[in-house]
Structure formats: C-alpha cells, structure tokens
C-alpha cells in the first residue's frame, strides 16, 4: 500500500517515510523467545519491503541497495535496538 500511495514521491521523502514507518521495531530488545526461522522470515520481509518500496528489481544485490539508500542491515537495526535498551 505504501509503495502504491507514495510512488511519485522523491527518494528523500520515501527514505523519511521508510525510516519513520518501517524501522519501528518496538521492544526488539525484549525479543528472547523466537526461533531462528521466524527471525529469518522477518529479515526477508525487511529486504522485500525495501525492494518494493524503492522500486528495485527482484534479484538486485541487497548490499548495493542498502549502500545506495544509506540504510542499515536488519541485524544492525536489531542490535542497535538491543544496545539502546
């Protein structure tokens, strides 16, 4: 829905929206009871959301994409939440 609604916005606006809406992992520091599979699914959804929202191809390199957008990897975001706790 976000990709469709904000399709014509500039990259700066999309980055601001993504950081304010999609990077809010509330209480991520307290996530103790989860399986590795569920965390992998969340990591995959994070990457897929970035690709869809910013219009990257399906097989685009994740590292290149994150570098171009100046975004952090999923693991870094979760580790930062835990360290800030």
C-alpha positions as CSV (number, residue, x, y, z in Angstrom):
1,X,0.0,0.0,0.0
2,X,2.8,2.4,0.8
3,X,4.6,1.7,-2.4
4,X,1.5,2.5,-4.4
5,X,0.5,5.5,-2.4
6,X,3.9,7.2,-2.4
7,X,5.0,6.1,-5.9
8,X,5.5,9.6,-7.2
9,X,7.4,11.0,-4.2
10,X,11.1,11.8,-4.3
11,X,13.7,9.4,-2.9
12,X,14.3,11.7,0.1
13,X,10.6,11.6,1.0
14,X,10.5,7.8,0.6
15,X,13.5,7.4,2.8
16,X,12.0,9.6,5.5
17,X,8.7,7.6,5.3
18,X,10.5,4.2,5.4
19,X,12.6,5.2,8.4
20,X,9.7,6.5,10.3
21,X,7.2,3.8,9.5
22,X,9.1,0.6,8.8
23,X,12.0,0.8,11.1
24,X,10.0,1.0,14.3
25,X,10.7,-2.4,15.9
26,X,9.2,-1.7,19.3
27,X,10.5,-3.7,22.1
28,X,13.0,-5.5,19.9
29,X,15.4,-5.6,22.8
30,X,13.0,-7.9,24.7
31,X,12.6,-10.4,21.9
32,X,14.0,-13.5,23.5
33,X,11.6,-16.3,22.7
34,X,11.8,-16.6,18.9
35,X,13.1,-19.2,16.6
36,X,15.8,-18.7,14.1
37,X,13.3,-19.3,11.3
38,X,11.0,-16.6,12.5
39,X,13.9,-14.1,12.6
40,X,14.9,-15.1,9.1
41,X,11.4,-14.5,7.9
42,X,11.4,-11.0,9.4
43,X,14.8,-10.3,7.8
44,X,13.5,-11.4,4.5
45,X,10.4,-9.3,4.8
46,X,12.6,-6.3,5.7
47,X,14.6,-6.7,2.5
48,X,11.5,-7.3,0.4
49,X,9.8,-4.2,1.7
50,X,12.8,-2.1,0.8
51,X,12.9,-3.6,-2.7
52,X,9.2,-3.0,-3.3
53,X,9.0,0.5,-1.8
54,X,12.1,1.8,-3.6
55,X,11.5,0.0,-6.9
56,X,14.5,-2.3,-7.0
57,X,14.5,-5.4,-9.1
58,X,13.8,-8.8,-7.5
59,X,17.4,-10.0,-7.9
60,X,19.2,-6.8,-7.1
61,X,22.1,-7.1,-4.6
62,X,21.0,-6.3,-1.1
63,X,24.4,-4.8,-0.2
64,X,24.3,-2.5,-3.1
65,X,20.7,-1.5,-2.4
66,X,21.4,-0.7,1.2
67,X,24.5,1.2,0.4
68,X,22.7,3.4,-2.2
69,X,19.9,4.2,0.2
70,X,22.2,4.6,3.2
71,X,20.2,2.1,5.2
72,X,21.4,-0.4,7.7
73,X,21.1,-4.2,7.6
74,X,18.4,-5.8,9.5
75,X,20.8,-7.3,12.0
76,X,22.3,-3.9,12.7
77,X,18.9,-2.4,13.3
78,X,18.0,-5.1,15.8
79,X,21.4,-4.9,17.5
80,X,21.1,-1.2,17.8
81,X,17.6,-1.6,19.5
82,X,19.1,-4.0,21.9
83,X,22.1,-1.9,22.8
84,X,19.9,1.2,23.3
85,X,17.8,-0.8,25.8
